[in-house]
Amino acid sequence: MFEINLDDLAGGELGEQFQAASKKVVENLLDPNTPYKNKRSITIKLVFEQNEERNDVAVGVSVETKLAPRTPMRTNLAIGKDLRTLDEELRANAIHMTTLSSLVDYIKAGIDSMAEHMLVQVVSPTEVSLISMLNGDRKRECLAEVHADVPEFTYGKFMDSEAFLIGIRSKFIQNDGAEALLRFAGTVQSGTVAKYGDDGISQSATVNKGVVGKETELVPNPVKLRPYRTFTEVQQPESEFVFRMKDYDNSVACAVFEADGGAWKCQAMKNIKLYLETELADLPQFTVIS
C-alpha cells in the first residue's frame, strides 16, 4: 500500500505551516481580550486531483486555524460638548516666591479663594509648597511654591585660601568654628602643609605668629559650622565639618567636607515647620506637614 509521510509532503512546507498555526493558537489562548470558553482548532486540508491516466496526482496542502475573536472595544463620542478637562479650566498656575514671610503674607491676605482645607508642605530645606485638599477627581491644586535663595558654597572641593576665606566670612553665620577657620586659614604658610602627621582627621601646619614669628599648630577638626543652607527666617542648623588643607600651586588650598550624614536637613525642615505653624496658628484650615 502507498503511504504518505506528512513530514515530507510539499518539501516539508506542511510542517512549517503547522508550526506557524500552532503559534497563532497559543497566542490567541493567552490573549486576555478573547473569550476563554471559545474552542480553537487547527485543520490540515489535503486536496487530491489526479490525471486521466490515474498515474499522477496533484496534492493541494493547506493549514487553517480557527481562533476566538477579540472582544470589541467600546468608547463614547461627545458631540457638541467642550471636552477640555477641569485641570485646564479651574487650576491656577502656582505663584513663585523666595521667602517664608511672603508665603505667610499671601495666605493671610486672603486674595485668592482656596479649598476648605489646605496643606503647607515642607518639601526640603529650600522648598515649601501650598497645595489644596483632594478634589472630586482625586487631584490637588498647587497655589504657591517657595524656593529659598541661598548663597552657593562648594563643599568637598578644594579652593584657594582667598576664595575660601571670603566664602566662610560671607556665606556662614559667624560662630566659634567659623572664627577658628578664618584665624587658621588666614595665617598658614604656603609649603608647610605637607609637613604634617595626618591620621585622616587631624593635620598640622606652620602658621605665622605676629610679624616674624612662626608656630606649628593642629588644623581644627572636626569643626562646627552654620552655613546659610535654608530660609533666612529660620535658624540655620549647626553641623560638623571636616576641614582639610593642602599645598597647591605655591599657595594653600582649603576645603570643608560635610560630616553629619545630612542630619542638618531634618533639623532645617523641623525649623521651617515650627515657623509656619507659629505664623499660621490662627488659621486652623492650614495644616503644615514635612
VOGU-3710 file (C-alpha; in Angstrom, 3 decimals, decimal comma):
1> mfeinlddla> 0,000/0,000/0,000  1,180/3,519/-0,843  1,896/5,606/2,290  2,063/9,403/2,610  4,619/10,900/5,005  3,241/14,269/6,146  6,690/15,475/7,221  7,984/15,119/3,672  4,883/16,420/1,936  5,411/19,604/-0,131
11> ggelgeqfqa> 9,091/19,599/0,727  8,395/19,972/4,442  6,138/23,001/3,906  3,257/21,300/5,716  5,281/21,010/8,919  6,293/24,660/8,782  2,688/25,776/8,235  1,546/23,623/11,149  4,139/25,178/13,498  3,060/28,671/12,442
21> askkvvenll> -0,593/27,783/13,030  0,218/26,339/16,463  1,928/29,604/17,437  -1,167/31,590/16,459  -3,394/29,305/18,537  -1,200/29,617/21,633  -1,081/33,439/21,318  -4,859/33,509/20,950  -5,294/31,322/24,024  -3,142/33,679/26,077
31> dpntpyknkr> -4,793/36,876/24,823  -6,871/38,310/27,722  -9,048/40,166/25,212  -10,558/36,938/23,861  -13,314/34,770/25,430  -11,744/31,900/27,331  -14,597/29,461/26,579  -14,231/29,541/22,808  -12,627/26,488/21,224  -9,657/26,892/18,928
41> sitiklvfeq> -8,723/24,432/16,189  -6,156/23,655/13,505  -7,339/21,976/10,266  -4,912/20,297/7,859  -6,561/20,036/4,443  -5,239/17,835/1,619  -6,941/18,075/-1,797  -6,099/15,334/-4,350  -6,525/15,859/-8,102  -5,439/13,068/-10,496
51> neerndvavg> -4,971/12,930/-14,286  -6,990/10,840/-16,696  -4,413/8,053/-16,796  -4,553/7,896/-12,974  -0,791/7,798/-12,701  -0,189/11,307/-11,407  -1,902/13,073/-8,542  -1,610/16,777/-7,644  -1,963/17,367/-3,931  -3,061/20,722/-2,556
61> vsvetklapr> -1,887/21,299/1,002  -3,303/23,956/3,398  -3,370/24,544/7,147  -6,234/26,580/8,582  -6,827/27,874/12,100  -9,994/28,754/13,933  -9,354/31,338/16,643  -11,508/33,106/19,229  -12,436/36,653/18,195  -11,102/39,596/20,184
71> tpmrtnlaig> -13,625/41,283/22,442  -14,716/44,515/20,732  -13,644/47,752/22,438  -16,158/50,437/23,350  -15,829/54,165/23,747  -18,031/57,247/23,610  -18,009/60,297/21,384  -19,345/63,551/22,759  -20,873/65,770/20,073  -21,316/69,483/20,620
81> kdlrtldeel> -19,592/69,486/24,049  -16,469/71,179/25,399  -14,178/68,317/26,349  -11,420/70,386/27,973  -10,513/68,970/31,378  -11,065/70,734/34,672  -7,272/70,844/35,113  -7,038/73,357/32,291  -10,029/75,437/33,335  -10,059/75,578/37,103
91> ranaihmttl> -6,460/75,125/38,267  -4,284/78,174/38,741  -0,598/78,414/37,982  1,478/78,392/41,149  2,911/81,673/42,407  6,693/81,515/42,876  8,256/83,058/45,974  11,642/83,071/47,724  10,813/83,729/51,387  8,591/82,121/54,004
101> sslvdyikag> 7,303/85,522/55,100  5,950/86,184/51,610  4,027/82,894/51,738  2,552/83,792/55,138  1,566/87,248/53,866  -0,105/85,720/50,793  -2,125/83,270/52,888  -3,218/85,864/55,439  -4,188/88,416/52,765  -6,960/86,100/51,515
111> idsmaehmlv> -6,603/87,412/47,969  -7,366/84,103/46,245  -10,147/81,658/47,050  -8,834/78,381/48,429  -10,159/74,973/49,336  -11,782/74,331/52,680  -8,582/72,679/53,896  -5,068/73,423/52,638  -1,693/71,762/53,117  1,569/73,634/53,564
121> qvvsptevsl> 4,190/71,018/52,691  7,834/71,440/53,664  9,345/69,565/50,724  13,007/70,176/51,565  15,189/72,670/53,457  14,855/75,000/50,446  11,321/74,306/49,157  7,780/74,734/50,504  4,506/74,222/48,611  0,948/75,379/49,299
131> ismlngdrkr> -1,454/72,719/47,977  -5,164/72,048/48,251  -7,069/69,059/49,549  -8,117/66,378/47,044  -10,965/67,372/44,747  -13,588/65,138/43,135  -11,037/63,955/40,557  -8,605/62,990/43,347  -6,204/65,731/42,308  -4,636/68,691/44,126
141> eclaevhadv> -4,029/72,316/43,167  -0,678/73,939/43,937  -1,195/77,647/44,597  2,323/78,654/45,645  5,878/77,333/45,524  8,605/78,835/47,683  12,265/78,246/46,838  14,895/79,614/49,211  17,513/81,875/47,669  20,605/80,606/49,471
151> peftygkfmd> 24,220/81,519/48,633  26,247/78,860/46,836  29,251/77,330/48,520  31,084/74,274/47,199  31,555/71,605/49,857  34,066/68,788/49,444  36,170/70,651/46,871  39,487/72,409/47,439  39,733/76,115/46,612  42,429/78,733/47,080
161> seafligirs> 42,624/80,204/50,552  41,391/83,663/49,493  38,153/82,345/47,961  37,741/80,023/50,953  38,117/82,850/53,470  35,637/85,042/51,594  33,144/82,178/51,457  33,438/81,407/55,179  33,030/85,082/56,061  30,075/85,829/53,755
171> kfiqndgaea> 28,133/82,563/53,470  28,341/81,229/57,047  26,939/82,529/60,321  29,950/83,573/62,348  30,404/81,221/65,303  33,426/79,788/67,115  34,036/77,258/64,340  33,986/79,847/61,553  36,281/82,147/63,551  38,741/79,282/64,082
181> llrfagtvqs> 38,872/78,541/60,346  39,334/82,200/59,456  42,101/82,597/62,003  43,928/79,435/60,904  43,466/79,541/57,104  44,398/83,211/57,023  47,787/82,720/58,685  49,010/79,326/57,429  52,272/79,364/55,493  52,471/78,020/51,953
191> gtvakygddg> 54,723/74,999/51,626  54,263/73,803/55,193  51,043/71,810/54,987  52,944/68,854/53,520  54,896/68,562/56,743  52,154/67,109/58,892  51,134/63,946/60,640  47,793/63,043/59,054  45,585/60,398/60,682  42,573/61,121/58,467
201> isqsatvnkg> 41,166/63,708/60,873  43,940/65,947/62,162  46,582/67,880/60,252  49,325/70,230/61,340  50,836/73,225/59,566  53,059/76,213/60,251  51,195/79,447/60,905  52,519/82,982/61,231  52,630/84,452/64,746  52,996/88,210/64,961
211> vvgketelvp> 55,287/89,896/62,453  58,062/87,314/62,137  57,080/84,509/64,476  56,093/81,043/63,259  54,478/78,148/65,084  53,195/74,670/64,180  49,561/74,150/65,103  46,917/71,498/64,583  44,266/72,179/61,998  40,922/72,451/63,865
221> npvklrpyrt> 38,898/69,259/63,292  36,062/68,486/63,320  34,623/71,984/63,266  31,011/73,032/63,862  29,684/75,479/61,275  26,352/77,114/60,425  26,218/77,775/56,670  23,265/79,562/55,069  21,502/76,471/53,673  17,812/77,141/54,283
231> ftevqqpese> 15,346/80,029/54,567  16,707/83,060/56,406  13,562/83,340/58,565  14,539/80,209/60,493  17,608/79,234/62,479  20,412/77,814/60,357  21,286/74,317/61,657  24,759/73,763/63,064  26,565/70,647/61,862  30,035/69,131/61,888
241> fvfrmkdydn> 32,522/69,503/59,037  35,974/68,123/58,383  38,429/70,890/57,466  41,311/69,939/55,172  44,246/71,837/53,662  46,943/71,135/51,097  49,746/72,966/49,304  48,732/73,853/45,765  50,494/75,970/43,132  52,658/77,975/45,576
251> svacavfead> 49,669/78,642/47,800  47,386/76,831/50,215  44,092/75,199/49,175  41,291/74,641/51,693  38,071/72,623/51,794  35,341/71,610/54,207  33,542/68,266/53,986  30,096/67,621/55,489  30,348/65,097/58,313  26,815/64,754/59,719
261> ggawkcqamk> 25,316/62,433/57,108  22,747/65,043/56,077  21,138/65,247/59,527  21,044/69,039/59,186  18,307/68,694/56,563  15,898/67,108/59,053  16,613/69,849/61,583  16,135/72,573/58,962  12,773/71,139/57,926  11,686/70,982/61,576
271> niklyletel> 12,649/74,643/61,980  10,622/75,607/58,901  7,605/73,623/60,100  7,756/75,273/63,527  7,987/78,740/61,980  4,979/78,165/59,716  2,885/76,577/62,471  3,557/79,600/64,669  2,745/82,126/61,936  -0,435/80,281/60,856
281> adlpqftvis> -1,666/79,377/64,329  -4,823/81,483/63,869  -5,721/79,727/60,608  -6,647/76,119/61,519  -7,664/75,282/57,946  -3,947/75,275/57,034  -2,049/72,136/58,059  1,759/72,172/57,957  3,496/68,890/57,133  7,132/67,962/56,488
//
